[in-house]
């Protein structure tokens, strides 16, 4: 009976979730499927999805599936063309669209979303990444809340580049 009570007390203990890994507001992330490029990324809890700076974005059909062809729109990027299967098309509202009154509402921007492997520190995850030209921004890769969850990440906005260089 004593061992049964001991067993029951173990079962009744709450299960603790794993503590998130704390990263800085900016981190280096490698893209193994995109030539192993290492980019500076902004960790943005206010964005839902991740976003990669791309140009010459063109969707096409291959074997009945929707695909996308693009080039990286980052400083020093090669002119290499990458092709990935599209997982979905996202509809993105920009902040200016959210602030507009109803009479001036603009249709959301549609962006192709691909499943890409990302390497942060020594952790590799496949996350949804939408493609758009971010060349006017300081950081070519934005990591949104969904991707942060995939990495089990929390963000300390006072810190920068806390993870080691990507090593997956």
N, C-alpha and C positions, 0 to 999 in steps of 0.2 A: 504494500500500500504506500509506503514511504517513497519508493522509487516512482510510483505512478504519480504522486503529488509533485515530485521533483520534475518529472517529464511535463506535466500539465503547466507548471510554472514557467517552463522554458517556452512552451507553445504560446502562452499568454503574453510574453514579452513583445513589445512593439518592434516591428522591423524598421530599422533606420535606413534611410536612403543614403546612397553614397554622397559624400560631400562634393560639390562642384569644384572643378579646377579653376583657380582665379587667374585671369589673364588681364592684360592692360587694354586700354582703349584702342591701341594700335599694336598689331602683331605681324610677323612675317608668316606667310602661308605659301606652301609649294603646291603646284598643280601637276601631279605626276602624268596626267593624260594630255597635258598641254606642254609637251616638251620639257617637263620638270621645272618650268618657270617658277621663280620665287618672287612673290609680290608683297608689297606693303598693303595690309588690309586694315580697314576701320571696323572695329567691333561695335555694331550699332543695335542696341536693344530696342530702339524705336522702329526699326525696319522689320518686316516680317520675313522676307526671303533674302538670300544672298544675291549679289549682283556683280557681274564681271564686265569690265570695260572691253567692248568688242566693236569692230567696224565691219563694213561690207557684209552685214548680216542678211542672209538670204535663205528662206525656207524652200524645201523641195521635197518631192516624194521619191522614196526608194523602196521597192518591194511592198508597196501599199502602206508604208509607214511615213510619217512626217519627220524630216530631218532638217538640220540647219547647218549652213556653211558660214564661217566667219574668220576674221583675222583678229588678233589681239590689238587693242587700241591702248597700248602702254608705251612709255618711254623705252626706247631701245629694243622693242619687240621686233622679231624677224617678220618677214612678209608671208610667213607660212600660213596656209589655209588649213583650218581644222573643220572636221565634220563630226557631228554628234546627233544621235537620235533625239527628237524632241519628246520630253515627257508630258508637257502640257503647254498651253499658252496662258500667261498671266495677264491680268488687267491691273495696271498700276495707276493709282491716283497720285499726282504730284502735290506737294504742299500748296502750291498756288491754286490748283484746282479745288482743293478742299476749302480754301479760303474764299473762293469766288461765290457770289450769290447765285441763287438758282437760275436766274435769267441768263447768266453768262456761263453756266456749267459747260465744261468741255468733256468730250468722251474720254474715258481712260485710255492710256497708252497700252497697246498690246505688245508683249515681249515673249519670245520663245524661252522656255525653261528647259534646261538639260540637267541630267544627273551627273555630277562631276565628283571625282575623288579629290579631296583637299587634305593636306597634311599640315597640322598645327603642332609644333613641338615634335613629339614622337607619336602623335595620335593621327591616324588616318580614318576618315569617314567619307561616305558618299552622301552628298547633299544636293538639294535642288538649287540651281543657280540660274538667274535670268540674265539674258545678254542685252546690254545696252551700251551706248557710247558714254563712258565716264571720263573721257580724256580731259574735260575741263575741271575735274575734281582732283584733289591732292592724292587720293588713294584709289587705285584702279579696281580694288576688290572691296566690296562691302559685305560683311558677315552679319546677317539678320538673326532674329530671335529663333527661327526654326533651326538654323545651322548651329547656333550656340547651344541649343538643347541637344542636338546630335552629338556635340563634343562634350556635353556635360560641363559646360562652361558658365562661369560668372565673370562679370567685367567690373574691374575697379577703374573708373574713369580717371583717377589721379595717377595711374601707372601707365607705362609705355614699354612695349617689347619685352615682356616678362618671360615669355617662353624662349627656349633655346631656338636657334635656327632650325628650320624643319629638317627632320631626320627620320623619314618613314621607310 
